């Protein structure tokens, strides 16, 4: 294996056209002269917060600029050819053959009407990299290598018939099937639970090692990229901040921004003991979806006290968000009852009085879809002030300004629209909207999972500060154990619709553990070289022992 660069990028510049309201279109530069080399069989991690240019640079390695983005300068050499000068026909011959791509959301990338085998072999056959029979044989070998069930028949399934983790591995098989020279992995595990993420990461790393393919690995999670990358490039606002071997970036970062990324999740939150009667008491709750006979929640019992945070943690499908639906009245329980501030809540949302609606608010995972894009920030925050308190005119505007100050944004944002805000700013506006109702309880449903670590850290610190001021209780739904440690007073671990471990934070996070909690805690990536290999080796030993 040679160390001569497979990919050589020099002075890469990427621009875009923006259209400010009421102004002429403006040309802006979003990537400012980036350089890097990538040798065969090596992995370069691209890391940085949202808007840093990670995905934009990754796609430029395929000669692609998405959504009005244009490569405006520099050179991109793949196998010794400048792919930016070969024309569209050569680019089409390159993509899907020499260079392939693994998207963040496999579920959104596969055609639901076609079987997996047809989609996984399509590019290989189209580019004449193999015959149909050879491509299908390659795909089956990749299914086995990637640890997919029943490799001989897996490709006959449709996308909806496999889990999210299996679908992400199927997309990796699609990218490797043409036997490319370079694969661009664009946040391939960000949307996965920690337990699933381990399996997918291990499968990707093994596939890269066994095939000798070079890879760009794009992520905002430094602990994840440390497990798969040989070198790491740190990006901020389209500029390279630091570039070096993974060991150096993780253990001896030179730049302040890199140090901030390495030390993220430094929040220290001391567990508080309950001092009052619970504001929320979930008692013997069992629930199922209409038209089914299977219980999705089974005999759930948890309490949440004023001014405290209960973290509900578990993998996808464990029942976390379903529990939130029952508490909010969107899914009536088949058994049990919920007591809120000393009164029994009616099972359905429509039957609840206005006071119950006001005192129990929710912040959603995707701020983008939780706000009306045609309303200004002032209108969004002002609606609950009118609806619950009848505030109007100067009195309403004064309260909107106070709320914007509370979320550390200020009244300069009153007339902005959601599209003019960053991801973190959007989530802050959703927090302000919930606080506008003066609630006693806020359900936070994965509110930081779509955010970069630095931005998420700011949101968590804000929530903790607001909790001290407002004495509001949080039911915090998450699969991120770092978030749980940072923000919770008590924890409920859910698995297959049941609470398998429940208590104060120190109690739940201290051994001895049940099998599932042990698996969950051991699956949280650590910023240590070799961590992934150690975890996999430990699990193999345990499996052999059983």
Secondary structure, 3 states (H helix, E strand, C coil): CCCCEEEEEEEEEEEEEECCCCCCCEEEEEEEEEEEEEECCCEEEEECCCCCCHHHHHHHCCCCCCCCEEEEEEEEEECCEEHHHCHHHHHHHHECCCEEEECCCHHHHCCCCCEHHHHHHHHHHHCCCCCHHHHHHHHHHHHHHCCCCCHHHHCCCEHHHCCHHHHHHHHHHHHHHCCCCEEEEECCCCCCCHHHHHHHHHHHHHHHHHHCCEEEEEECCHHHHHHHCCEEEEEECCEEEEEEEHHHHHHCCCCHHHHHHHCCCCCCCCCCCCCCCEEEEEEEEEECCCCCCCCCEEEEEEEEECCCEEEEECCCCCCHHHHHHHHHCCCCCCEEEEEECCEECCCCHHHCCHHHHHHEEEECCCHHHHCCCCCEHHHHHHHHHHHHHCCCHHHHHHHHHHHHHHCCCCHHHCCCEHHHCCHHHHHHHHHHHHHHCCCCEEEEECCCCCCCHHHHHHHHHHHHHHHHHHCCEEEEEECCHHHHHHHCCEEEEEECCEEEEEEEHHHHCCCCCCHHHHHHHHCCCCCCCCHHHHHHHHHHHHHHHC
